Amino acid sequence: MRTPARPPLDGLKKRLDRARAEATPRDGFLRETFVLPRSDARLKAKEWFERWPKQAYWTTIESWFERPGDVIEFTIRRLPVAD
């Protein structure tokens, strides 16, 4: 008896990617992830903190990882408006 071939997963992968892209966290924060060389990552973080001050927008580096080649992947979060 022969084992049936696996079905193609392309359609499933596309649906999962779309669902993940549309999903928004329910905590009210806006998040953006960057993958940049270390010097550019510092400038990008500084730009965010100057544009959306921590005291008003609760801006913070949520997570960061050092990748090979002195590349930093990091996620910044902030509130959409200052209160």
VMD Tcl script that builds the backbone (N, CA, C; Angstrom):
set m [mol new atoms 249]
animate dup $m
set s [atomselect $m all]
$s set {name element resname resid chain x y z} {
  {N N MET 1 A 0.841 -1.172 0.000}
  {CA C MET 1 A 0.000 0.000 0.000}
  {C C MET 1 A 0.890 1.241 0.000}
  {N N ARG 2 A 0.540 2.200 -0.811}
  {CA C ARG 2 A 1.350 3.403 -0.977}
  {C C ARG 2 A 0.837 4.528 -0.080}
  {N N THR 3 A 1.762 5.289 0.480}
  {CA C THR 3 A 1.406 6.437 1.309}
  {C C THR 3 A 1.016 7.605 0.408}
  {N N PRO 4 A -0.102 8.264 0.692}
  {CA C PRO 4 A -0.494 9.394 -0.161}
  {C C PRO 4 A 0.502 10.549 -0.064}
  {N N ALA 5 A 0.639 11.265 -1.149}
  {CA C ALA 5 A 1.549 12.415 -1.189}
  {C C ALA 5 A 1.015 13.531 -0.302}
  {N N ARG 6 A 1.922 14.314 0.243}
  {CA C ARG 6 A 1.524 15.453 1.078}
  {C C ARG 6 A 0.909 16.547 0.208}
  {N N PRO 7 A -0.117 17.182 0.701}
  {CA C PRO 7 A -0.716 18.276 -0.073}
  {C C PRO 7 A 0.197 19.497 -0.066}
  {N N PRO 8 A 0.125 20.320 -1.093}
  {CA C PRO 8 A 0.943 21.537 -1.102}
  {C C PRO 8 A 0.486 22.477 0.016}
  {N N LEU 9 A 1.448 23.121 0.646}
  {CA C LEU 9 A 1.138 23.987 1.781}
  {C C LEU 9 A 1.189 25.472 1.418}
  {N N ASP 10 A 1.329 25.788 0.142}
  {CA C ASP 10 A 1.442 27.185 -0.271}
  {C C ASP 10 A 0.219 27.997 0.142}
  {N N GLY 11 A -0.962 27.486 -0.092}
  {CA C GLY 11 A -2.179 28.214 0.257}
  {C C GLY 11 A -2.296 28.432 1.748}
  {N N LEU 12 A -1.954 27.418 2.528}
  {CA C LEU 12 A -2.004 27.537 3.980}
  {C C LEU 12 A -1.009 28.581 4.473}
  {N N LYS 13 A 0.203 28.539 3.916}
  {CA C LYS 13 A 1.230 29.509 4.324}
  {C C LYS 13 A 0.765 30.936 4.026}
  {N N LYS 14 A 0.175 31.160 2.872}
  {CA C LYS 14 A -0.307 32.503 2.528}
  {C C LYS 14 A -1.390 32.961 3.482}
  {N N ARG 15 A -2.318 32.052 3.817}
  {CA C ARG 15 A -3.390 32.421 4.748}
  {C C ARG 15 A -2.844 32.722 6.141}
  {N N LEU 16 A -1.876 31.929 6.593}
  {CA C LEU 16 A -1.263 32.192 7.896}
  {C C LEU 16 A -0.535 33.528 7.901}
  {N N ASP 17 A 0.240 33.796 6.848}
  {CA C ASP 17 A 0.961 35.069 6.766}
  {C C ASP 17 A 0.000 36.251 6.777}
  {N N ARG 18 A -1.094 36.143 6.026}
  {CA C ARG 18 A -2.086 37.217 5.976}
  {C C ARG 18 A -2.746 37.414 7.347}
  {N N ALA 19 A -3.101 36.329 8.007}
  {CA C ALA 19 A -3.741 36.426 9.320}
  {C C ALA 19 A -2.801 37.048 10.344}
  {N N ARG 20 A -1.532 36.676 10.296}
  {CA C ARG 20 A -0.565 37.252 11.237}
  {C C ARG 20 A -0.337 38.729 10.973}
  {N N ALA 21 A -0.334 39.110 9.698}
  {CA C ALA 21 A -0.141 40.519 9.349}
  {C C ALA 21 A -1.326 41.365 9.797}
  {N N GLU 22 A -2.533 40.800 9.716}
  {CA C GLU 22 A -3.732 41.541 10.097}
  {C C GLU 22 A -3.944 41.570 11.602}
  {N N ALA 23 A -3.369 40.624 12.310}
  {CA C ALA 23 A -3.558 40.554 13.759}
  {C C ALA 23 A -2.866 41.732 14.427}
  {N N THR 24 A -3.573 42.400 15.287}
  {CA C THR 24 A -2.992 43.509 16.033}
  {C C THR 24 A -3.079 43.195 17.515}
  {N N PRO 25 A -2.050 43.519 18.247}
  {CA C PRO 25 A -2.095 43.285 19.686}
  {C C PRO 25 A -3.232 44.097 20.313}
  {N N ARG 26 A -3.829 43.578 21.295}
  {CA C ARG 26 A -4.968 44.228 21.930}
  {C C ARG 26 A -4.555 45.096 23.125}
  {N N ASP 27 A -3.276 45.363 23.261}
  {CA C ASP 27 A -2.834 46.169 24.393}
  {C C ASP 27 A -2.756 47.661 24.072}
  {N N GLY 28 A -3.049 48.054 22.831}
  {CA C GLY 28 A -3.077 49.464 22.466}
  {C C GLY 28 A -1.771 50.040 21.982}
  {N N PHE 29 A -0.684 49.292 22.034}
  {CA C PHE 29 A 0.615 49.790 21.601}
  {C C PHE 29 A 0.798 49.572 20.099}
  {N N LEU 30 A 1.540 50.474 19.479}
  {CA C LEU 30 A 1.986 50.306 18.096}
  {C C LEU 30 A 3.408 49.753 18.155}
  {N N ARG 31 A 3.696 48.787 17.317}
  {CA C ARG 31 A 5.019 48.170 17.303}
  {C C ARG 31 A 5.594 48.213 15.900}
  {N N GLU 32 A 6.916 48.341 15.848}
  {CA C GLU 32 A 7.613 48.255 14.569}
  {C C GLU 32 A 8.931 47.534 14.808}
  {N N THR 33 A 9.254 46.611 13.911}
  {CA C THR 33 A 10.480 45.826 14.021}
  {C C THR 33 A 11.453 46.264 12.934}
  {N N PHE 34 A 12.707 46.403 13.319}
  {CA C PHE 34 A 13.775 46.815 12.406}
  {C C PHE 34 A 14.895 45.797 12.449}
  {N N VAL 35 A 15.579 45.614 11.324}
  {CA C VAL 35 A 16.794 44.808 11.239}
  {C C VAL 35 A 17.823 45.701 10.563}
  {N N LEU 36 A 18.752 46.234 11.369}
  {CA C LEU 36 A 19.700 47.231 10.870}
  {C C LEU 36 A 21.101 46.977 11.406}
  {N N PRO 37 A 22.125 47.485 10.706}
  {CA C PRO 37 A 23.471 47.464 11.273}
  {C C PRO 37 A 23.463 48.256 12.594}
  {N N ARG 38 A 24.368 47.923 13.489}
  {CA C ARG 38 A 24.370 48.492 14.836}
  {C C ARG 38 A 24.308 50.024 14.854}
  {N N SER 39 A 25.104 50.688 14.045}
  {CA C SER 39 A 25.118 52.160 14.057}
  {C C SER 39 A 23.779 52.728 13.581}
  {N N ASP 40 A 23.194 52.119 12.548}
  {CA C ASP 40 A 21.893 52.571 12.051}
  {C C ASP 40 A 20.787 52.273 13.064}
  {N N ALA 41 A 20.919 51.160 13.775}
  {CA C ALA 41 A 19.927 50.806 14.801}
  {C C ALA 41 A 19.920 51.853 15.909}
  {N N ARG 42 A 21.100 52.299 16.304}
  {CA C ARG 42 A 21.175 53.350 17.343}
  {C C ARG 42 A 20.496 54.637 16.867}
  {N N LEU 43 A 20.767 55.005 15.623}
  {CA C LEU 43 A 20.161 56.225 15.083}
  {C C LEU 43 A 18.645 56.102 14.993}
  {N N LYS 44 A 18.162 54.932 14.580}
  {CA C LYS 44 A 16.713 54.714 14.460}
  {C C LYS 44 A 16.047 54.786 15.836}
  {N N ALA 45 A 16.651 54.163 16.833}
  {CA C ALA 45 A 16.092 54.211 18.190}
  {C C ALA 45 A 16.090 55.647 18.712}
  {N N LYS 46 A 17.172 56.364 18.487}
  {CA C LYS 46 A 17.254 57.763 18.925}
  {C C LYS 46 A 16.173 58.600 18.237}
  {N N GLU 47 A 15.972 58.372 16.944}
  {CA C GLU 47 A 14.939 59.080 16.186}
  {C C GLU 47 A 13.550 58.834 16.794}
  {N N TRP 48 A 13.261 57.580 17.128}
  {CA C TRP 48 A 11.955 57.259 17.730}
  {C C TRP 48 A 11.778 57.949 19.076}
  {N N PHE 49 A 12.800 57.909 19.917}
  {CA C PHE 49 A 12.682 58.519 21.249}
  {C C PHE 49 A 12.580 60.035 21.168}
  {N N GLU 50 A 13.173 60.650 20.141}
  {CA C GLU 50 A 13.035 62.092 19.964}
  {C C GLU 50 A 11.650 62.439 19.413}
  {N N ARG 51 A 11.164 61.628 18.492}
  {CA C ARG 51 A 9.865 61.909 17.864}
  {C C ARG 51 A 8.695 61.589 18.796}
  {N N TRP 52 A 8.798 60.489 19.533}
  {CA C TRP 52 A 7.756 60.079 20.472}
  {C C TRP 52 A 8.398 59.902 21.848}
  {N N PRO 53 A 8.480 60.977 22.642}
  {CA C PRO 53 A 9.168 60.923 23.933}
  {C C PRO 53 A 8.596 59.835 24.852}
  {N N LYS 54 A 9.483 59.219 25.589}
  {CA C LYS 54 A 9.103 58.110 26.468}
  {C C LYS 54 A 8.045 58.529 27.487}
  {N N GLN 55 A 8.162 59.730 28.025}
  {CA C GLN 55 A 7.245 60.177 29.061}
  {C C GLN 55 A 5.810 60.298 28.536}
  {N N ALA 56 A 5.634 60.690 27.287}
  {CA C ALA 56 A 4.297 60.916 26.747}
  {C C ALA 56 A 3.735 59.676 26.046}
  {N N TYR 57 A 4.580 58.937 25.343}
  {CA C TYR 57 A 4.115 57.823 24.516}
  {C C TYR 57 A 4.498 56.446 25.060}
  {N N TRP 58 A 5.186 56.401 26.189}
  {CA C TRP 58 A 5.665 55.154 26.784}
  {C C TRP 58 A 6.523 54.374 25.787}
  {N N THR 59 A 7.294 55.091 25.005}
  {CA C THR 59 A 8.163 54.469 24.005}
  {C C THR 59 A 9.219 53.617 24.711}
  {N N THR 60 A 9.417 52.420 24.194}
  {CA C THR 60 A 10.430 51.535 24.760}
  {C C THR 60 A 10.901 50.523 23.717}
  {N N ILE 61 A 12.115 50.035 23.904}
  {CA C ILE 61 A 12.616 48.927 23.094}
  {C C ILE 61 A 12.037 47.665 23.730}
  {N N GLU 62 A 11.146 47.019 23.018}
  {CA C GLU 62 A 10.456 45.859 23.581}
  {C C GLU 62 A 11.344 44.615 23.573}
  {N N SER 63 A 12.086 44.415 22.491}
  {CA C SER 63 A 13.001 43.275 22.418}
  {C C SER 63 A 14.104 43.594 21.419}
  {N N TRP 64 A 15.242 42.951 21.600}
  {CA C TRP 64 A 16.322 43.111 20.628}
  {C C TRP 64 A 17.186 41.862 20.614}
  {N N PHE 65 A 17.767 41.600 19.448}
  {CA C PHE 65 A 18.625 40.447 19.243}
  {C C PHE 65 A 19.819 40.872 18.416}
  {N N GLU 66 A 20.978 40.355 18.783}
  {CA C GLU 66 A 22.178 40.613 17.995}
  {C C GLU 66 A 22.309 39.491 16.969}
  {N N ARG 67 A 22.283 39.854 15.697}
  {CA C ARG 67 A 22.403 38.903 14.600}
  {C C ARG 67 A 23.849 38.864 14.117}
  {N N PRO 68 A 24.229 37.840 13.368}
  {CA C PRO 68 A 25.592 37.779 12.822}
  {C C PRO 68 A 25.889 39.003 11.950}
  {N N GLY 69 A 27.140 39.397 11.940}
  {CA C GLY 69 A 27.561 40.517 11.103}
  {C C GLY 69 A 27.274 41.868 11.733}
  {N N ASP 70 A 27.175 41.927 13.061}
  {CA C ASP 70 A 26.926 43.178 13.787}
  {C C ASP 70 A 25.609 43.838 13.357}
  {N N VAL 71 A 24.599 43.007 13.161}
  {CA C VAL 71 A 23.260 43.468 12.791}
  {C C VAL 71 A 22.357 43.280 14.000}
  {N N ILE 72 A 21.522 44.281 14.270}
  {CA C ILE 72 A 20.609 44.245 15.405}
  {C C ILE 72 A 19.179 44.179 14.892}
  {N N GLU 73 A 18.415 43.248 15.416}
  {CA C GLU 73 A 16.982 43.175 15.147}
  {C C GLU 73 A 16.280 43.614 16.427}
  {N N PHE 74 A 15.434 44.634 16.328}
  {CA C PHE 74 A 14.776 45.130 17.531}
  {C C PHE 74 A 13.362 45.591 17.232}
  {N N THR 75 A 12.531 45.539 18.260}
  {CA C THR 75 A 11.148 45.968 18.163}
  {C C THR 75 A 10.932 47.110 19.134}
  {N N ILE 76 A 10.387 48.206 18.619}
  {CA C ILE 76 A 10.064 49.376 19.433}
  {C C ILE 76 A 8.547 49.460 19.550}
  {N N ARG 77 A 8.078 49.797 20.742}
  {CA C ARG 77 A 6.634 49.989 20.893}
  {C C ARG 77 A 6.379 51.352 21.508}
  {N N ARG 78 A 5.177 51.884 21.187}
  {CA C ARG 78 A 4.757 53.163 21.734}
  {C C ARG 78 A 3.236 53.248 21.698}
  {N N LEU 79 A 2.691 54.177 22.438}
  {CA C LEU 79 A 1.270 54.432 22.384}
  {C C LEU 79 A 0.972 55.245 21.127}
  {N N PRO 80 A -0.217 55.097 20.539}
  {CA C PRO 80 A -0.525 55.839 19.314}
  {C C PRO 80 A -0.692 57.346 19.540}
  {N N VAL 81 A -1.111 57.748 20.721}
  {CA C VAL 81 A -1.279 59.175 21.036}
  {C C VAL 81 A -0.787 59.438 22.445}
  {N N ALA 82 A -0.386 60.671 22.697}
  {CA C ALA 82 A 0.016 61.071 24.048}
  {C C ALA 82 A -1.195 61.584 24.786}
  {N N ASP 83 A -1.305 61.228 26.036}
  {CA C ASP 83 A -2.426 61.728 26.857}
  {C C ASP 83 A -1.950 62.773 27.810}
}
mol reanalyze $m
mol bondsrecalc $m
mol representation Tube
mol addrep $m
